[in-house]
């Protein structure tokens, strides 16, 4: 947990038993447990606050990118443009065909297919 080996923990427990005494040891351990719990709770609260700030920053960045992409799309496809209704045939004019038939041109003047 804090880099404390089991043998080091045993030494601390024996020293606590010697200096505190068996009579007061349960009370001291209860107090130590209470304060360790409070410190862990504060650390958890602090960590949750930091993670919330990071999430908010990421959300703001995503919203900024979304707004920029939305503006780019709106520039490409303005809302007031005349688009065909879904399901309606496209009303595009037919592509103009060349007026001179290819048979009348000599072979060297004909366009390549």
JONOR-V380516 format. One record per residue. N is the residue number from 1. RES is the residue in one letter. PSI is psi in degrees with one decimal (* if undefined). Layout:
BEGIN
n=[N & N]
res=[RES & RES]
psi=[PSI & PSI]
END
This chain:
BEGIN
n=[1 & 2 & 3 & 4 & 5 & 6 & 7 & 8 & 9 & 10 & 11 & 12 & 13 & 14 & 15 & 16 & 17 & 18 & 19 & 20 & 21 & 22 & 23 & 24 & 25 & 26 & 27 & 28 & 29 & 30 & 31 & 32 & 33 & 34 & 35 & 36 & 37 & 38 & 39 & 40 & 41 & 42 & 43 & 44 & 45 & 46 & 47 & 48 & 49 & 50 & 51 & 52 & 53 & 54 & 55 & 56 & 57 & 58 & 59 & 60 & 61 & 62 & 63 & 64 & 65 & 66 & 67 & 68 & 69 & 70 & 71 & 72 & 73 & 74 & 75 & 76 & 77 & 78 & 79 & 80 & 81 & 82 & 83 & 84 & 85 & 86 & 87 & 88 & 89 & 90 & 91 & 92 & 93 & 94 & 95 & 96 & 97 & 98 & 99 & 100 & 101 & 102 & 103 & 104 & 105 & 106 & 107 & 108 & 109 & 110 & 111 & 112 & 113]
res=[X & X & X & X & X & X & X & X & X & X & X & X & X & X & X & X & X & X & X & X & X & X & X & X & X & X & X & X & X & X & X & X & X & X & X & X & X & X & X & X & X & X & X & X & X & X & X & X & X & X & X & X & X & X & X & X & X & X & X & X & X & X & X & X & X & X & X & X & X & X & X & X & X & X & X & X & X & X & X & X & X & X & X & X & X & X & X & X & X & X & X & X & X & X & X & X & X & X & X & X & X & X & X & X & X & X & X & X & X & X & X & X & X]
psi=[-66.0 & 24.6 & 25.0 & 121.2 & 162.6 & -33.4 & -38.0 & -38.5 & -38.9 & -39.5 & -42.5 & -41.2 & -42.4 & -41.4 & -39.3 & -40.6 & -37.7 & -49.7 & -34.7 & -38.4 & 152.6 & -23.2 & -44.3 & -7.1 & -44.6 & -39.1 & -43.2 & -42.7 & -37.6 & -43.0 & -43.5 & -43.2 & -39.8 & -47.4 & -34.8 & -41.1 & -41.4 & -42.9 & -42.6 & -39.7 & -43.0 & -40.0 & -40.8 & -41.7 & -43.2 & -45.2 & -42.2 & -38.2 & -43.2 & -45.2 & -36.2 & -42.0 & -40.1 & -43.4 & -42.1 & -42.1 & -41.8 & -39.6 & -42.5 & -39.9 & -41.9 & -39.3 & -37.9 & -46.2 & -39.2 & -44.5 & -45.0 & -44.0 & -39.2 & -42.4 & -39.7 & -43.6 & -40.0 & -31.4 & -38.4 & -35.5 & 82.6 & 152.9 & -27.1 & 8.9 & 151.6 & 106.5 & 146.3 & 148.6 & 148.5 & 136.8 & -10.8 & 147.0 & 149.6 & 131.0 & 34.6 & 141.6 & 150.0 & 152.4 & 133.1 & 135.4 & 150.7 & 140.3 & -32.9 & 123.6 & 150.0 & -22.9 & -28.4 & -20.4 & 145.4 & 156.3 & -37.0 & -16.7 & -11.1 & 143.5 & 151.9 & 144.9 & *]
END
